Amino acid sequence: MSADGPSKPLSPAEATTQQLPIRTNSTSSQRQNGASFDIVRTYRELLNSDRDLTMGVAAIESLIELLAATPSSTAMELVETVKKEKANLLASTPNPLPLLAGADLFEQYLLRSLRGPTAPGTGTGPNRVLSFDETRQHLLDNRDLFAQRAKADRDSIAKWGSRYVSDGRIVLTAGGSRTVTKILLLAAADQSKHFKVIYITDDRNKRSEVAVAELRDAGLEVETISPHKAAYVLGNQKRINLVLVGTEVVMQNGGIISGMGTAQLAHLTKTVKGGIKRFYVAAETHKICRKTPIAYPMVNRVGVNQKDISKFDNIGVDLDPDAVGRLVAEQDEVDYTDPELIDGIITEQGVKMASQIWEMVDDYI
């Protein structure tokens, strides 16, 4: 489904957007019962209903559910409603960046669609421009297409990423990324490769425990270590040649915002002596966000509302209970990893240098 007409090939961003699923949920029944549409509740229900759903995809699905609930009579009204509800959704979470990446992608796609996608003509006649109502209905009717391609991104990333897993070597990873798990499982299925995994685990991150169990169930040898052993292992285990992590957001300069400790791991990978080790990030392109940190490493300045541990304002002082809910929970805190520390970003479009993210934003997103 192309916003510029059926004869033009899909750009990677449009193909990515089409891969994002729309699903029927309780929102539909709420509308039937006359309840008003609540995008925040819809987003949370979607996210809780599917472990494999990313925050960006859940944001997109919520906005598409909004289309079905919006009785807009003009394209301008629809766009204004989407902008308003998008703002409400972003304001509901202390870390809006993953949602912003998905919501921006959908908004750009919607704007292109409303400018005049074409419908096939009859016989040899020319294509005609869809009306506003037809455009809106076209987006809603294609939910099967969205659903069919929902998991294609991770499958494609796994194919690209598994090529970087070497026989007889060790992969070091952390964070519980579902995309990284998919890469390692696909690599493990290759009978020509025999490798091991060292997993950095943290009691606060239950996703790591799930990932480790899944990898071990597949027959992989997985050793777990605590975060404070990372430098020791990197320096002494010469067979580690790949450090692989996922991320919540890829910034448009190629840096990433991911779970706290990712930046530290990237620095250690580049500075600890003990063989050549490369730091790769696995990420779907719908995680690319049109923002660039302006003051490394302050994630607060790009919209993440978490406790600023670089200041000494909180020593010996209990946080205001009313403020706690507006801050990222400690186990969900994030940091920023500079693109200079990243050897490559594995996407469904292939493996990209961090510097190439600018081109993807300019050309497709």
VOGU-3710 file (C-alpha; in Angstrom, 3 decimals, decimal comma):
1> msadgpskpl> 0,000/0,000/0,000  1,783/3,118/-1,223  0,799/6,640/-0,312  1,998/7,798/-3,716  0,059/5,301/-5,830  0,151/1,594/-6,545  2,693/1,869/-9,353  5,465/3,253/-7,134  7,586/0,803/-5,058  7,247/1,063/-1,314
11> spaeattqql> 9,931/2,964/0,521  11,450/1,126/3,527  9,533/3,337/5,969  6,219/2,701/4,209  6,954/-1,019/4,126  7,807/-0,851/7,822  4,578/0,969/8,579  2,581/-1,667/6,755  4,243/-4,304/8,869  2,728/-2,885/12,021
21> pirtnstssq> -0,342/-4,816/13,096  -3,821/-3,591/13,866  -5,704/-5,869/16,166  -9,213/-6,024/17,484  -9,317/-5,350/21,212  -11,611/-4,159/23,943  -11,597/-0,681/22,435  -14,006/-1,838/19,764  -16,483/-3,108/22,326  -16,112/0,126/24,309
31> rqngasfdiv> -17,172/2,098/21,242  -20,118/-0,176/20,682  -21,212/0,460/24,243  -21,013/4,187/23,675  -17,899/4,739/25,781  -15,560/7,537/24,730  -12,238/6,589/23,182  -9,314/6,644/25,613  -6,026/6,384/23,739  -3,922/5,907/26,879
41> rtyrellnsd> -6,078/3,018/28,066  -6,080/1,552/24,548  -2,279/1,747/24,381  -1,826/0,058/27,757  -4,299/-2,694/26,936  -2,521/-3,391/23,661  0,893/-3,456/25,307  -0,306/-5,773/28,078  -2,043/-8,112/25,645  1,053/-9,145/23,703
51> rdltmgvaai> 4,539/-9,728/25,104  6,056/-9,344/21,630  4,573/-5,898/21,045  6,984/-2,964/21,157  5,949/0,381/22,612  6,232/2,041/19,214  3,972/-0,514/17,560  1,441/-0,254/20,387  1,385/3,529/19,859  0,717/3,061/16,141
61> esliellaat> -2,036/0,553/16,780  -3,639/2,933/19,266  -3,674/5,720/16,685  -5,220/3,438/14,081  -7,888/2,449/16,593  -8,468/6,184/16,938  -9,278/6,378/13,210  -12,078/3,877/13,665  -13,456/5,868/16,597  -13,213/9,316/15,010
71> psstamelve> -16,264/10,679/13,148  -14,165/13,337/11,363  -15,750/14,761/8,236  -12,601/16,304/6,750  -8,937/15,378/6,488  -7,989/18,469/8,509  -10,245/17,427/11,385  -8,777/13,931/11,362  -5,196/15,181/11,376  -5,911/17,584/14,232
81> tvkkekanll> -7,525/14,783/16,242  -4,529/12,514/15,654  -2,128/15,270/16,738  -4,140/15,951/19,889  -4,431/12,302/20,918  -0,780/11,695/20,075  0,145/14,499/22,498  -2,107/12,966/25,173  -0,432/9,588/24,696  3,093/10,995/24,912
91> astpnplpll> 2,220/12,988/28,033  1,038/9,819/29,786  4,494/8,255/30,160  7,771/9,500/31,685  9,704/8,089/28,708  7,758/9,045/25,583  10,581/8,446/23,067  9,656/4,872/22,005  6,040/5,989/21,538  7,134/9,147/19,726
101> agadlfeqyl> 9,142/7,155/17,187  6,139/5,015/16,266  3,588/7,815/16,437  5,679/10,104/14,215  6,067/7,332/11,651  2,318/6,755/11,530  1,531/10,476/11,393  3,873/10,965/8,434  2,315/7,993/6,656  -1,188/9,289/7,355
111> lrslrgptap> -0,336/12,741/5,997  1,075/11,245/2,809  -2,031/9,076/2,422  -4,416/11,985/2,899  -2,609/13,991/0,221  -4,009/11,614/-2,363  -3,313/7,892/-2,644  -4,699/6,494/-5,868  -7,179/3,742/-6,576  -6,659/1,415/-9,570
121> gtgtgpnrvl> -8,526/2,529/-12,680  -10,691/0,217/-14,719  -9,222/-1,380/-17,828  -6,591/0,855/-19,352  -7,998/4,020/-17,828  -5,989/6,220/-15,466  -5,888/5,772/-11,713  -8,153/8,049/-9,734  -7,505/9,880/-6,487  -9,223/8,410/-3,437
131> sfdetrqhll> -11,616/10,631/-1,558  -11,078/11,420/2,127  -13,625/8,805/3,216  -12,074/6,217/0,903  -8,596/6,997/2,184  -9,695/6,610/5,797  -11,523/3,377/5,013  -8,555/2,132/3,004  -6,309/2,437/6,068  -8,827/0,622/8,257
141> dnrdlfaqra> -9,541/-2,132/5,748  -5,891/-3,053/5,436  -5,581/-4,319/8,977  -5,079/-7,869/7,679  -2,083/-6,720/5,671  -0,650/-4,987/8,710  -1,172/-8,088/10,859  0,380/-10,471/8,337  3,614/-8,487/8,293  3,719/-7,681/12,001
151> kadrdsiakw> 6,571/-10,056/12,852  8,444/-9,806/9,556  10,820/-7,141/10,893  12,275/-9,349/13,614  12,541/-12,300/11,256  14,488/-10,151/8,774  16,698/-8,729/11,516  17,401/-12,262/12,751  18,574/-13,281/9,268  20,915/-10,320/9,030
161> gsryvsdgri> 22,123/-10,558/12,617  22,753/-14,308/12,687  25,495/-13,797/10,077  27,554/-11,977/12,703  27,479/-14,903/15,130  30,681/-16,865/14,506  31,403/-20,556/14,951  33,501/-21,316/18,015  33,088/-17,836/19,498  31,119/-16,273/22,348
171> vltaggsrtv> 28,385/-13,633/22,165  28,035/-11,251/25,122  24,611/-9,702/25,550  22,340/-8,016/28,081  18,920/-6,444/28,477  16,433/-9,152/27,526  15,881/-7,897/23,964  13,385/-10,036/22,062  15,091/-9,135/18,787  18,501/-10,240/20,073
181> tkilllaaad> 16,957/-13,479/21,305  15,545/-14,079/17,835  18,996/-13,553/16,281  20,654/-16,006/18,660  17,946/-18,629/18,204  18,267/-18,469/14,420  22,058/-18,692/14,642  21,709/-21,699/16,970  19,576/-23,448/14,356  22,535/-23,359/11,948
191> qskhfkviyi> 24,244/-26,728/12,370  27,530/-25,292/11,105  27,778/-22,922/14,056  28,624/-23,880/17,610  28,817/-20,855/19,872  28,144/-19,884/23,472  26,444/-16,935/25,123  27,376/-14,906/28,176  24,330/-13,025/29,441  24,606/-10,054/31,792
201> tddrnkrsev> 21,594/-10,307/34,086  20,134/-7,990/36,674  17,586/-8,915/39,332  15,579/-5,837/38,337  15,209/-6,950/34,711  12,963/-10,002/34,484  13,114/-9,936/30,676  16,700/-11,197/30,865  15,564/-14,241/32,827  12,960/-15,023/30,170
211> avaelrdagl> 15,539/-14,663/27,388  18,089/-16,882/29,152  15,475/-19,600/29,702  14,437/-19,443/26,053  18,011/-19,725/24,816  18,799/-22,620/27,123  15,625/-24,415/26,045  16,961/-24,192/22,488  20,122/-26,029/23,552  22,494/-23,076/23,804
221> evetisphka> 25,149/-22,957/26,504  24,411/-19,729/28,380  26,472/-18,417/31,284  24,984/-15,594/33,353  27,027/-12,897/35,065  26,194/-9,815/37,091  26,869/-6,338/35,613  29,937/-5,655/37,771  31,746/-8,617/36,161  31,440/-7,271/32,608
231> ayvlgnqkri> 34,900/-5,647/32,427  36,573/-8,731/33,904  34,900/-11,057/31,401  35,591/-8,794/28,417  39,256/-8,618/29,353  39,791/-12,286/30,100  37,513/-14,182/27,713  39,343/-13,980/24,403  36,648/-15,856/22,477  34,129/-13,003/22,857
241> nlvlvgtevv> 34,062/-11,225/19,500  30,512/-9,817/19,473  28,602/-7,730/22,004  24,954/-7,577/20,927  22,148/-5,522/22,484  18,678/-4,291/21,638  17,357/-0,791/22,199  14,198/1,169/22,895  15,055/4,050/20,567  17,531/4,848/17,790
251> mqnggiisgm> 18,187/8,586/17,655  18,546/10,242/14,271  22,301/10,710/14,798  22,730/6,944/15,190  23,051/6,959/18,978  20,687/4,808/21,037  18,653/5,223/24,185  18,380/1,896/25,938  18,336/0,328/29,389  20,677/1,838/31,971
261> gtaqlahltk> 24,087/0,223/31,652  24,102/-0,084/27,862  26,423/2,907/27,459  28,762/1,467/30,066  28,876/-1,863/28,217  29,621/-0,098/24,927  32,484/1,846/26,528  33,931/-1,334/28,041  33,693/-3,142/24,705  35,836/-0,467/23,081
271> tvkggikrfy> 38,344/0,142/25,866  38,974/-3,142/27,675  41,972/-4,943/26,190  41,551/-8,577/25,255  40,947/-9,158/21,567  38,855/-7,410/18,927  35,230/-7,089/20,018  32,462/-5,338/18,115  29,388/-3,660/19,561  26,206/-4,144/17,502
281> vaaethkicr> 22,629/-3,008/18,112  19,522/-4,836/16,853  16,585/-2,507/16,170  13,526/-2,257/13,939  13,413/0,932/11,864  10,137/1,970/13,504  12,281/2,704/16,582  14,107/5,542/14,832  13,186/8,828/16,525  13,469/12,304/14,996
291> ktpiaypmvn> 15,495/13,639/17,901  19,171/14,100/18,663  20,633/14,477/22,155  22,019/17,971/22,534  24,024/17,357/25,688  25,533/13,892/26,042  24,647/12,001/28,182  21,589/13,843/29,512  18,539/11,868/28,395  16,358/14,315/30,316
301> rvgvnqkdis> 16,970/16,894/27,599  15,306/14,770/24,925  12,151/14,198/26,930  12,923/11,329/29,318  11,692/12,220/32,789  13,928/10,240/35,124  15,860/11,087/38,250  18,985/13,046/37,331  21,706/11,159/39,188  24,398/13,538/37,914
311> kfdnigvdld> 23,151/16,120/40,397  23,195/15,855/44,164  19,715/17,206/44,773  18,315/13,911/46,055  20,918/12,911/48,627  19,210/12,217/51,932  15,901/13,463/50,574  12,903/11,236/49,890  11,216/11,887/46,580  7,814/13,496/46,651
321> pdavgrlvae> 5,298/10,598/46,333  3,388/12,623/43,735  6,546/12,917/41,644  7,376/9,208/41,670  4,639/8,341/39,185  5,939/11,005/36,817  9,478/9,591/36,826  10,809/6,530/35,047  10,942/3,650/37,524  14,480/2,747/38,567
331> qdevdytdpe> 14,379/-0,614/36,791  13,298/1,138/33,575  15,858/3,950/33,592  17,765/4,520/30,350  21,044/5,967/29,181  22,436/7,271/25,910  25,095/5,425/23,892  27,109/7,579/21,512  27,132/6,474/17,852  30,946/6,441/17,857
341> lidgiiteqg> 30,777/3,389/20,117  28,438/1,462/17,810  29,904/-0,683/15,017  26,566/-1,327/13,334  22,797/-1,231/13,723  21,070/-4,384/12,492  17,697/-3,490/10,957  15,215/-5,227/8,672  16,700/-3,064/5,908  20,156/-4,531/6,503
351> vkmasqiwem> 23,089/-3,617/8,716  23,620/0,137/8,850  26,462/2,256/10,096  25,319/4,685/12,756  26,047/7,552/10,359  23,537/6,124/7,861  20,587/6,710/10,187  20,548/10,367/9,072  19,964/9,186/5,498  17,145/6,884/6,536
361> vddyi> 15,407/9,712/8,382  15,802/12,115/5,450  14,804/9,637/2,753  12,109/7,502/4,300  10,814/8,581/7,693
//
